[in-house]
Amino acid sequence: MSKVRVHNFAVSLDGYGAGADQSMEQPFGHADGRLMSWFMGTRSFHAMQGQEGGSTGVDESFASAWGPGIGVEIMGRNKFGPQRGPWTDDDWIGWWGDEPPFHTPVVVLTHHPREPLALEGTTFHFVDAAPREALAEARALAPDTDVRIGGGVETVREFLEADLIDHLHVAVVPIVLGRGEQLWTGLERVEERFDIETTASPSGVTHLVFTRK
Amino acid sequence: MSKVRVHNFAVSLDGYGAGADQSMEQPFGHADGRLMSWFMGTRSFHAMQGQEGGSTGVDESFASAWGPGIGVEIMGRNKFGPQRGPWTDDDWIGWWGDEPPFHTPVVVLTHHPREPLALEGTTFHFVDAAPREALAEARALAPDTDVRIGGGVETVREFLEADLIDHLHVAVVPIVLGRGEQLWTGLERVEERFDIETTASPSGVTHLVFTRK
């Protein structure tokens, strides 16, 4: 049975999954690289960048689970780019350049649908749909594979609220961001729907895996 | 040199150190025992209750660090009891009965000072003071020993804001409380003043130890 999975989703001690003030220059807002530095050190991230090396310990064992079994990703528009409202810059092809790291279809949730964007190995489909409908569209694009919910914060939260997540990997980073987008808002007692496994990394990050009961 | 220490301070994934709606019947508010269940299973907690048994693993190794070296505790009034405003119930002697578990002087921060309350092994001193002054009073009561900041949330936060904490043990509990008192509010980038060590427990709790740089 096809699972819906979230991987490598970092939150601060105060529950923020993204900083404030996202912009072209600061894709992560004022959080800069602080939420993802544990990930950027791993072999998996290095490989995504076409680089050798990287760490091979606890953080890598979680980072590397991102790809296997996944046939399609769903992401929010804010992960695709910093624009809001109607599309005004047709040259924008996402943060990742000509060859995005996904190598699957990607469903981008937006209130402003447009034609698909086909890049090397990855096609972006722009869809105005609630979580359940978006999931059906994603599964139609890649039958019998798992679906990754790629973020951002609002997208993960909406899929959790709709009880559509089977596997949620959250990396709790020991920093206090103070501002930004909260993951857990509206999700009181969400843990009761999951078994939870906790693993500490020497990087200081705690990996929590929520598996639906 | 006398250190200022916080032990066994539990917060939820969304950063709440106490639930909403504290009352006589619910000392922890709507959080009930959920923030402290990892602690209540330990040998140290059992011993505080005059009971045998209890767990002896990771959680116990943190729980048991609560006492050694400590000569005095500072707590907020909300930890002492659920009353607010001027004292109206002189019979209230705290949540703990005739023999509180502290066995040291305890400084209770309140805007409504009153005479000290001497119980078996523990005397409560009621003091209207800012963190730095309260710390001086506590040290005068027990020179050359460490001072424990016993909570609640507001008290720990105020001492962190004033940069008076040397050792902070936070237990991150994998629950979403949704409401209550936030520990981290106003403490953006507080982690930069500390070295942090992370330990996962089989209970699902993550123990973070912040040691001042």
Chai-1 contact restraints between the chains, C-beta under 6 A:
chainA,res_idxA,chainB,res_idxB,connection_type,confidence,min_distance_angstrom,max_distance_angstrom,comment,restraint_id
A,L13,B,W184,contact,1.0,0.0,6.0,A-B,restraint_1
A,D14,B,G15,contact,1.0,0.0,6.0,A-B,restraint_2
A,D14,B,W184,contact,1.0,0.0,6.0,A-B,restraint_3
A,G15,B,D14,contact,1.0,0.0,6.0,A-B,restraint_4
A,G15,B,G15,contact,1.0,0.0,6.0,A-B,restraint_5
A,P174,B,E191,contact,1.0,0.0,6.0,A-B,restraint_6
A,P174,B,I196,contact,1.0,0.0,6.0,A-B,restraint_7
A,P174,B,L208,contact,1.0,0.0,6.0,A-B,restraint_8
A,I175,B,E191,contact,1.0,0.0,6.0,A-B,restraint_9
A,V176,B,W184,contact,1.0,0.0,6.0,A-B,restraint_10
A,V176,B,L187,contact,1.0,0.0,6.0,A-B,restraint_11
A,V176,B,E188,contact,1.0,0.0,6.0,A-B,restraint_12
A,V176,B,V190,contact,1.0,0.0,6.0,A-B,restraint_13
A,G178,B,E188,contact,1.0,0.0,6.0,A-B,restraint_14
A,W184,B,L13,contact,1.0,0.0,6.0,A-B,restraint_15
A,W184,B,D14,contact,1.0,0.0,6.0,A-B,restraint_16
A,W184,B,V176,contact,1.0,0.0,6.0,A-B,restraint_17
A,L187,B,V176,contact,1.0,0.0,6.0,A-B,restraint_18
A,E188,B,V176,contact,1.0,0.0,6.0,A-B,restraint_19
A,E188,B,G178,contact,1.0,0.0,6.0,A-B,restraint_20
A,V190,B,V176,contact,1.0,0.0,6.0,A-B,restraint_21
A,E191,B,P174,contact,1.0,0.0,6.0,A-B,restraint_22
A,E191,B,I175,contact,1.0,0.0,6.0,A-B,restraint_23
A,I196,B,P174,contact,1.0,0.0,6.0,A-B,restraint_24
A,I196,B,G204,contact,1.0,0.0,6.0,A-B,restraint_25
A,T198,B,A200,contact,1.0,0.0,6.0,A-B,restraint_26
A,T198,B,G204,contact,1.0,0.0,6.0,A-B,restraint_27
A,T198,B,T206,contact,1.0,0.0,6.0,A-B,restraint_28
A,T199,B,A200,contact,1.0,0.0,6.0,A-B,restraint_29
A,A200,B,T198,contact,1.0,0.0,6.0,A-B,restraint_30
A,A200,B,T199,contact,1.0,0.0,6.0,A-B,restraint_31
A,A200,B,A200,contact,1.0,0.0,6.0,A-B,restraint_32
A,G204,B,I196,contact,1.0,0.0,6.0,A-B,restraint_33
A,G204,B,T198,contact,1.0,0.0,6.0,A-B,restraint_34
A,T206,B,T198,contact,1.0,0.0,6.0,A-B,restraint_35
A,T206,B,T206,contact,1.0,0.0,6.0,A-B,restraint_36
A,L208,B,P174,contact,1.0,0.0,6.0,A-B,restraint_37
